[in-house]
Amino acid sequence: MIRLALAGAVLATAAAVYVARSVPRDEAVLRGLVAALVTGLPIVSGAYALRARHTARCGLILLATGFAWSLTALAESPHSLPYSLGRVAAWLVFPSVLYLMLAFPDGRIGPGPDRMLLWALNFLLWALFVGSALFVERYPTATPWATCDRDCPANAFLVLEREPAVMDAVVQPLRELLTLVLLAAVLLAMARRWRTATRLRRRMTRPVSVATATSTLLLAAFFVARWASAGAAETVGLLWALSLAGIAAAFGIGLLRRRLLVSDIVGTLAGRLGGKTDLTGIRSALSATLDDPSLELLVRAGPSRWCDAGGHPARLPAADGGSAVTLVRDDAGTDVAAIVHDAGLAADEELLAAVSALVLACLQHQHVTTQLSGATSQLEQSRRRIAGAADHERARIERDLHDGAQQRLLALRIRLSLAEELLVSDPAAGAEAVHALGAEVDRTLSELRELAQGVYPAILKERGLGGALQSLARESPLPVQVQAAGVRRHPPELEIAVYFTCAEALHNAVTHARSASGVWVALREGRELTFEVRDDGAGFTPPVGDAGPGHRGLRNMRDRVEAIGGRLSIVSAPGHGTRVTGAVPL
């Protein structure tokens, strides 16, 4: 873009210098300024428009216009051929300017009246303007492109010996009249587009509309002044030439306003969408920001089903209706939502692309928030179950201590008192009673040891997961194979969770899968510690969420593993055995 702007500056300077040196000194500054503006402004505006894909077509047309208009400086040449080239180049002003008028800001003209109008203007230009250069001896005087009057060079493109009378009497006034008629039609077309445009689009096209209307009025005044041979024709012509530069500048200003407006809209929309996770709030923010009360936000509810912001079934509008549809696609190219908006916004692709990106971000945020809320709820329920299980386990330990070891210790205390009395009254019987108390002490110690192992198995502390599970396997009535090669020691909370989960799964297999030929336990270690307990027994249908009656053990297993950040899967079906698999991050 910088190189194009520099090229435009060089070309505009060259045109201005050439014109200033070719015209009378009293007009050098004004004529040089007109040449510089007419050449430089379209090139600078076009270079700026090339920065964005959505306005690149307008940028190319503006660049072509600037380079073509630079040839109008040749109209100040005293030689026939460059003078003729400069005068014909002045007529090339119309097709590019008219195209931009009808196509701004997208650079495209759809089929219909606008395209027919452009074809009519091009036919008029090439047939009655450029084509007339072959049949006229001299070009019209009082033009903003040349200061010569009666001493202008002859037309270098004349193909006849003399100019037909019809050219001056009919062709010239006819083409100028038709030009005004078609320009008036262009203004009407722009007015029609203005009425149907949204407020946002009006803000973008206002500079171009004002500059175009001003230029058309000045051109009409110039033709009238020239027909009337008024002395003001030259002044009005210069003003019209400057208005052409003003149109080019208006296109640049319009493109800049468009970019600033898109940035402003996106910033406003981002602020309004902040913190909104419900579809109704997102739709309201879109409607208010885009100034479109009829806007609707639809989300995909199935392969061919859509729902509106209220969750009700909806359908995408027909393509020929008064609304347009912008699909919101995720990174995989899947349609996740649709924005149904005013058809006038459909041309603002850059704006809609930015809005779609914001909507997609909101929907993804909503999805993540929903998942996080569900995970938080599950975690809270799991914590409650773990707390309940801990309370239950404390109650069991207290009960076991009260009903078992505590009762034995109380009985031992009573028997010690009796033995003490016997030692006084009957030493021999007392000694025998004391000797008998040794076996009772051994039984009490064994019971306390078994109780402690129920809290934290001693064999797990001594041998690790592999050894503890192999010890369980040797005590099982079913054949159990344990594979735990390469498994290292880990923090106690991890080993306890995996051990009791596998022990519960093994106990379930022994209890409910008596027809099984065996149970297989496997431990593997990598980035995660994975474990598996499977049998080939009768199997069962796992309840949803492991919350069915009689399945508290399944829920406890899942809670144990999830409490240390792991995951558990229970797969079973009648007649296909049961497989319990889990993984814990290391």
URURUR-V857798 format. One record per backbone hydrogen bond with DSSP energy under -1.0 kcal/mol. CO is the residue of the C=O (numbers start at 0). NH is the residue of the N-H. If there is no record, write none. Layout:
co=CO nh=NH
co=CO nh=NH
This chain:
co=0 nh=4
co=1 nh=5
co=2 nh=6
co=3 nh=7
co=4 nh=8
co=5 nh=9
co=6 nh=10
co=7 nh=11
co=8 nh=12
co=9 nh=13
co=10 nh=14
co=11 nh=15
co=12 nh=16
co=13 nh=17
co=14 nh=18
co=15 nh=19
co=16 nh=20
co=18 nh=22
co=23 nh=26
co=26 nh=30
co=27 nh=31
co=28 nh=32
co=29 nh=33
co=30 nh=34
co=31 nh=35
co=32 nh=36
co=33 nh=37
co=34 nh=38
co=35 nh=39
co=36 nh=40
co=39 nh=43
co=40 nh=44
co=41 nh=45
co=42 nh=46
co=43 nh=47
co=44 nh=48
co=45 nh=49
co=47 nh=50
co=48 nh=51
co=54 nh=58
co=55 nh=59
co=56 nh=60
co=57 nh=61
co=58 nh=62
co=59 nh=63
co=60 nh=64
co=61 nh=65
co=62 nh=66
co=63 nh=67
co=64 nh=68
co=65 nh=69
co=67 nh=70
co=68 nh=71
co=69 nh=72
co=70 nh=73
co=71 nh=74
co=72 nh=75
co=73 nh=76
co=78 nh=82
co=79 nh=83
co=80 nh=84
co=81 nh=85
co=82 nh=86
co=83 nh=87
co=84 nh=88
co=85 nh=89
co=89 nh=92
co=90 nh=93
co=92 nh=96
co=93 nh=97
co=94 nh=98
co=95 nh=99
co=96 nh=100
co=97 nh=101
co=98 nh=102
co=99 nh=103
co=102 nh=105
co=102 nh=106
co=111 nh=115
co=112 nh=116
co=113 nh=117
co=114 nh=118
co=115 nh=119
co=116 nh=120
co=117 nh=121
co=118 nh=122
co=119 nh=123
co=120 nh=124
co=121 nh=125
co=122 nh=126
co=123 nh=127
co=124 nh=128
co=124 nh=129
co=129 nh=132
co=130 nh=133
co=131 nh=134
co=133 nh=158
co=136 nh=154
co=163 nh=166
co=164 nh=168
co=165 nh=169
co=165 nh=170
co=166 nh=171
co=169 nh=173
co=170 nh=174
co=171 nh=175
co=172 nh=176
co=173 nh=177
co=174 nh=178
co=175 nh=179
co=176 nh=180
co=177 nh=181
co=178 nh=182
co=179 nh=183
co=180 nh=184
co=181 nh=185
co=182 nh=186
co=183 nh=187
co=184 nh=188
co=185 nh=189
co=186 nh=190
co=187 nh=191
co=188 nh=192
co=189 nh=193
co=190 nh=194
co=191 nh=195
co=192 nh=196
co=197 nh=201
co=198 nh=202
co=199 nh=203
co=200 nh=204
co=201 nh=205
co=204 nh=208
co=205 nh=209
co=206 nh=210
co=207 nh=211
co=208 nh=212
co=209 nh=213
co=210 nh=214
co=211 nh=215
co=212 nh=216
co=213 nh=217
co=214 nh=218
co=215 nh=219
co=216 nh=220
co=217 nh=221
co=218 nh=222
co=219 nh=223
co=220 nh=224
co=221 nh=225
co=222 nh=226
co=223 nh=227
co=224 nh=229
co=229 nh=232
co=231 nh=235
co=232 nh=236
co=233 nh=237
co=234 nh=238
co=235 nh=239
co=236 nh=240
co=237 nh=241
co=238 nh=242
co=239 nh=243
co=240 nh=244
co=241 nh=245
co=242 nh=246
co=243 nh=247
co=244 nh=248
co=245 nh=249
co=246 nh=250
co=247 nh=251
co=248 nh=252
co=249 nh=253
co=250 nh=254
co=251 nh=255
co=252 nh=256
co=253 nh=257
co=254 nh=258
co=255 nh=259
co=256 nh=260
co=257 nh=261
co=258 nh=262
co=259 nh=263
co=260 nh=264
co=261 nh=265
co=262 nh=266
co=263 nh=267
co=264 nh=268
co=265 nh=269
co=266 nh=270
co=267 nh=271
co=268 nh=272
co=272 nh=275
co=277 nh=281
co=278 nh=282
co=279 nh=283
co=280 nh=284
co=281 nh=285
co=282 nh=286
co=283 nh=287
co=284 nh=288
co=285 nh=289
co=286 nh=291
co=291 nh=294
co=295 nh=339
co=297 nh=337
co=298 nh=306
co=304 nh=300
co=304 nh=301
co=305 nh=313
co=306 nh=298
co=307 nh=310
co=311 nh=307
co=317 nh=320
co=321 nh=342
co=323 nh=340
co=325 nh=338
co=327 nh=335
co=327 nh=336
co=329 nh=332
co=333 nh=329
co=335 nh=299
co=336 nh=327
co=337 nh=297
co=338 nh=325
co=339 nh=295
co=340 nh=323
co=341 nh=344
co=342 nh=345
co=344 nh=347
co=346 nh=348
co=347 nh=351
co=348 nh=352
co=349 nh=353
co=350 nh=354
co=351 nh=355
co=352 nh=356
co=353 nh=357
co=354 nh=358
co=355 nh=359
co=356 nh=360
co=357 nh=361
co=358 nh=362
co=359 nh=363
co=360 nh=364
co=361 nh=365
co=362 nh=366
co=363 nh=367
co=364 nh=368
co=365 nh=369
co=366 nh=370
co=367 nh=371
co=368 nh=372
co=369 nh=373
co=370 nh=374
co=371 nh=375
co=372 nh=376
co=373 nh=377
co=374 nh=378
co=375 nh=379
co=376 nh=380
co=377 nh=381
co=378 nh=382
co=379 nh=383
co=380 nh=384
co=381 nh=385
co=382 nh=386
co=383 nh=387
co=384 nh=388
co=385 nh=389
co=386 nh=390
co=387 nh=391
co=388 nh=392
co=389 nh=393
co=390 nh=394
co=391 nh=395
co=392 nh=396
co=393 nh=397
co=394 nh=398
co=395 nh=399
co=396 nh=400
co=397 nh=401
co=398 nh=402
co=399 nh=403
co=400 nh=405
co=403 nh=407
co=404 nh=408
co=405 nh=409
co=406 nh=410
co=407 nh=411
co=408 nh=412
co=409 nh=413
co=410 nh=414
co=411 nh=415
co=412 nh=416
co=413 nh=417
co=414 nh=418
co=415 nh=419
co=416 nh=420
co=417 nh=421
co=418 nh=422
co=420 nh=424
co=421 nh=425
co=425 nh=429
co=426 nh=430
co=427 nh=431
co=428 nh=432
co=429 nh=433
co=430 nh=434
co=431 nh=435
co=432 nh=436
co=434 nh=437
co=436 nh=440
co=437 nh=441
co=438 nh=442
co=439 nh=443
co=440 nh=444
co=441 nh=445
co=442 nh=446
co=443 nh=447
co=444 nh=448
co=445 nh=449
co=446 nh=450
co=447 nh=451
co=448 nh=452
co=449 nh=453
co=451 nh=455
co=456 nh=460
co=457 nh=461
co=458 nh=462
co=459 nh=463
co=463 nh=467
co=464 nh=468
co=465 nh=469
co=466 nh=470
co=467 nh=471
co=468 nh=472
co=469 nh=473
co=470 nh=474
co=478 nh=518
co=480 nh=520
co=482 nh=522
co=483 nh=486
co=490 nh=494
co=491 nh=495
co=492 nh=496
co=493 nh=497
co=494 nh=498
co=495 nh=499
co=496 nh=500
co=497 nh=501
co=498 nh=502
co=499 nh=503
co=500 nh=504
co=501 nh=505
co=502 nh=506
co=503 nh=507
co=504 nh=508
co=505 nh=509
co=506 nh=510
co=507 nh=511
co=508 nh=512
co=512 nh=515
co=518 nh=480
co=519 nh=533
co=520 nh=482
co=521 nh=531
co=523 nh=529
co=526 nh=585
co=527 nh=525
co=528 nh=583
co=529 nh=523
co=530 nh=581
co=531 nh=521
co=532 nh=579
co=533 nh=519
co=537 nh=574
co=542 nh=545
co=543 nh=546
co=547 nh=550
co=550 nh=554
co=551 nh=555
co=552 nh=556
co=553 nh=557
co=554 nh=558
co=555 nh=559
co=556 nh=560
co=557 nh=561
co=558 nh=562
co=560 nh=563
co=560 nh=565
co=561 nh=564
co=566 nh=582
co=568 nh=580
co=570 nh=578
co=572 nh=575
co=576 nh=572
co=577 nh=534
co=578 nh=570
co=579 nh=532
co=580 nh=568
co=581 nh=530
co=582 nh=566
co=583 nh=528
